[in-house]
Amino acid sequence: MDGIPTSGAEGANTPGAASGDEARRFHEFLQRHEPLPEDVHRIEFRFGEDSTGAPAVWIVVVTHDDLNPSEEHLAAIRRLAEDVRADIFRSGSDRWPYIGIEVE
């Protein structure tokens, strides 16, 4: 997807990279939402800077490839993504959360 950093592993020299503690805190958000909705394989966090140079996190919901997903499936993905995004806002993080969906 355009605008989403593609590297799952952030290094110390990557602009906007997350510290190990910060990355763990973000993954703890996911534990609040387990089990994941049916057909959602996993959620990935990708840390970096957005186009303005501000710290950001991309919440990427990875689901199965379906050319005609049901409304229920789409609604479940939207709810999950928005719930995780709300957790990030409530945490006081200075990262702006963006949401993306990828299929495999």
C-alpha positions as CSV (number, residue, x, y, z in Angstrom):
1,M,0.0,0.0,0.0
2,D,1.3,3.5,-0.8
3,G,2.5,5.4,2.2
4,I,2.9,2.4,4.5
5,P,6.5,1.5,5.5
6,T,7.2,-2.0,4.2
7,S,9.8,-3.1,6.7
8,G,8.5,-5.0,9.7
9,A,11.8,-4.6,11.5
10,E,12.7,-1.1,12.5
11,G,16.4,-0.3,13.0
12,A,17.9,2.4,15.2
13,N,18.7,4.5,12.1
14,T,15.2,4.4,10.6
15,P,13.4,7.8,11.0
16,G,10.6,7.3,13.5
17,A,11.7,3.9,14.6
18,A,10.1,2.5,17.8
19,S,12.1,1.5,20.9
20,G,11.8,-2.1,22.0
21,D,9.6,-0.9,25.0
22,E,7.4,1.1,22.7
23,A,7.0,-1.7,20.2
24,R,6.1,-4.1,23.1
25,R,3.5,-1.7,24.4
26,F,1.8,-1.5,21.0
27,H,1.7,-5.3,20.8
28,E,0.1,-5.4,24.2
29,F,-2.8,-3.5,22.7
30,L,-3.5,-6.5,20.5
31,Q,-3.8,-8.8,23.5
32,R,-6.9,-6.8,24.5
33,H,-8.5,-7.7,21.2
34,E,-7.8,-11.4,21.0
35,P,-9.0,-13.6,19.6
36,L,-8.8,-11.8,16.3
37,P,-11.9,-11.9,14.0
38,E,-12.2,-14.9,11.7
39,D,-10.1,-14.6,8.6
40,V,-7.8,-12.0,10.1
41,H,-4.3,-13.6,10.1
42,R,-2.5,-11.0,12.2
43,I,-2.0,-7.3,12.8
44,E,1.3,-5.7,12.2
45,F,2.6,-2.3,13.5
46,R,5.0,-0.4,11.3
47,F,6.7,2.5,12.8
48,G,8.1,5.5,11.0
49,E,7.4,9.1,10.1
50,D,4.5,10.2,8.0
51,S,4.7,12.6,5.1
52,T,4.9,15.6,7.4
53,G,7.9,14.1,9.4
54,A,5.7,13.4,12.4
55,P,6.0,10.1,14.3
56,A,3.4,7.6,13.1
57,V,2.4,4.0,13.4
58,W,0.7,2.0,10.6
59,I,-1.7,-0.6,11.9
60,V,-1.9,-3.2,9.2
61,V,-4.6,-5.8,9.3
62,V,-3.6,-8.8,7.4
63,T,-6.5,-10.9,6.1
64,H,-7.2,-13.5,3.5
65,D,-7.5,-12.6,-0.2
66,D,-11.2,-12.3,-0.9
67,L,-12.6,-10.6,-4.0
68,N,-16.0,-10.4,-2.5
69,P,-15.8,-10.1,1.3
70,S,-19.0,-10.1,3.3
71,E,-20.2,-7.0,5.0
72,E,-19.8,-8.7,8.3
73,H,-16.1,-9.4,7.6
74,L,-15.5,-5.8,6.6
75,A,-17.3,-4.5,9.6
76,A,-15.3,-6.8,11.9
77,I,-12.0,-5.6,10.4
78,R,-13.1,-1.9,10.7
79,R,-14.1,-2.4,14.4
80,L,-10.9,-4.1,15.3
81,A,-8.7,-1.5,13.6
82,E,-10.7,1.4,15.2
83,D,-10.5,-0.3,18.6
84,V,-6.7,-0.7,18.4
85,R,-6.4,2.9,17.1
86,A,-8.5,4.2,20.0
87,D,-6.1,2.3,22.4
88,I,-3.2,4.1,20.9
89,F,-4.9,7.5,21.3
90,R,-5.8,6.7,25.0
91,S,-2.2,5.6,25.7
92,G,-0.9,9.1,25.2
93,S,1.4,8.0,22.4
94,D,2.7,10.8,20.2
95,R,2.4,8.6,17.1
96,W,-0.4,9.2,14.7
97,P,-2.1,5.9,13.9
98,Y,-2.9,5.1,10.3
99,I,-4.9,2.0,9.3
100,G,-4.2,-0.3,6.3
101,I,-5.4,-3.6,5.2
102,E,-3.3,-6.2,3.3
103,V,-4.3,-9.5,1.9
104,E,-2.3,-12.7,1.6
